Amino acid sequence: MTASTPIHRAPDTPTARQALALAGVFQAASLVDELARTGQVESRAWETLIRATLDTNPESFEAIYGGHPNNLRRGLEVLEGVVGRKQANPVVLRYGFSLLMLMSKLRGNDAMMDELGTRLTRIQGQAEHFGETHENVIASLGEAYQETLSTLKTRIVVQGDPSLLQSRMMPERVRAILLAGIRFALLWHQQGGRRWKLVFQRGALKKSLDQLG
């Protein structure tokens, strides 16, 4: 998205913000599943997540996901399954809820939070030099995930084609997207999102999904 592209304003309510942040979590979950099974991902969905991970000091909430809800369309579609409107891939749902659990563990670990912040600052410099989705940047994001979050007891086991998962840059790409999922999970929590709300406030979440269209 260029600087001249108009920002599409999504409804600016706490629930809408929670829905968009949660969509980022489940978009990451969906892309991890797609990468593990096919080795390919849809570029818009991928770039949105990587840019959000690198932008640790966004100028606005909308700027985090590029300003247009369609950048999170994949995740919003998965959310339709979370609220029970349609069938959802159980593997994708498992990844998504695992990311929320992992985020909870991370929030209680100040040293790890600081370490991730330091690493992301360094990776931002790489991104300015090489470009946000350059393989060097993706490798560094994957390494940041591997050396921090993957050391916690709560771990995400990715299922897929073993030959694909072992191919060049695939582990790094998967970990980079998992890190993006954590970024959106933290955002969801910052906006007031809680796991119990997914059970008891489904009506409000459905309404937000309708507004986001």
SULKAKA-V662678 format. One record per backbone hydrogen bond with DSSP energy under -0.5 kcal/mol. NH is the residue of the N-H (numbers start at 1). CO is the residue of the C=O. If there is no record, write none. Layout:
nh=(NH & NH)
co=(CO & CO)
//
This chain:
nh=(5 & 8 & 9 & 10 & 13 & 17 & 18 & 19 & 20 & 21 & 22 & 23 & 24 & 25 & 26 & 27 & 28 & 29 & 30 & 31 & 32 & 33 & 34 & 35 & 36 & 37 & 38 & 39 & 39 & 40 & 46 & 47 & 48 & 49 & 50 & 51 & 52 & 53 & 54 & 55 & 56 & 64 & 64 & 65 & 65 & 66 & 67 & 71 & 72 & 73 & 76 & 77 & 78 & 79 & 80 & 81 & 81 & 82 & 83 & 84 & 85 & 86 & 93 & 94 & 95 & 96 & 97 & 98 & 99 & 100 & 101 & 102 & 103 & 104 & 105 & 106 & 107 & 108 & 108 & 109 & 110 & 113 & 114 & 115 & 116 & 117 & 118 & 119 & 120 & 121 & 122 & 123 & 124 & 125 & 126 & 127 & 128 & 129 & 130 & 131 & 134 & 137 & 138 & 139 & 140 & 141 & 142 & 143 & 144 & 145 & 146 & 147 & 148 & 148 & 150 & 151 & 152 & 155 & 157 & 158 & 161 & 162 & 165 & 166 & 167 & 170 & 171 & 173 & 174 & 175 & 176 & 177 & 178 & 179 & 180 & 181 & 182 & 183 & 184 & 185 & 186 & 187 & 188 & 189 & 190 & 191 & 192 & 193 & 197 & 198 & 198 & 199 & 199 & 200 & 201 & 202 & 205 & 206 & 207 & 208 & 209 & 210 & 211 & 212 & 213)
co=(2 & 67 & 7 & 8 & 11 & 13 & 14 & 15 & 16 & 17 & 18 & 19 & 20 & 21 & 22 & 23 & 24 & 25 & 26 & 27 & 28 & 29 & 30 & 31 & 32 & 33 & 34 & 34 & 35 & 34 & 42 & 43 & 44 & 45 & 46 & 47 & 48 & 49 & 50 & 51 & 54 & 60 & 61 & 61 & 62 & 63 & 62 & 68 & 69 & 70 & 72 & 73 & 74 & 75 & 76 & 77 & 78 & 78 & 79 & 81 & 80 & 80 & 89 & 90 & 91 & 92 & 93 & 94 & 95 & 96 & 97 & 98 & 99 & 100 & 101 & 102 & 103 & 104 & 105 & 106 & 108 & 109 & 110 & 111 & 112 & 113 & 114 & 115 & 116 & 117 & 118 & 119 & 120 & 121 & 122 & 123 & 124 & 125 & 126 & 127 & 131 & 134 & 134 & 135 & 136 & 137 & 138 & 139 & 140 & 141 & 142 & 143 & 144 & 145 & 145 & 148 & 149 & 153 & 155 & 156 & 36 & 160 & 161 & 162 & 164 & 167 & 167 & 169 & 170 & 171 & 172 & 173 & 174 & 175 & 176 & 177 & 178 & 179 & 180 & 181 & 182 & 183 & 184 & 185 & 186 & 187 & 189 & 188 & 194 & 194 & 195 & 195 & 196 & 196 & 197 & 199 & 201 & 202 & 203 & 204 & 205 & 206 & 207 & 208 & 209)
//
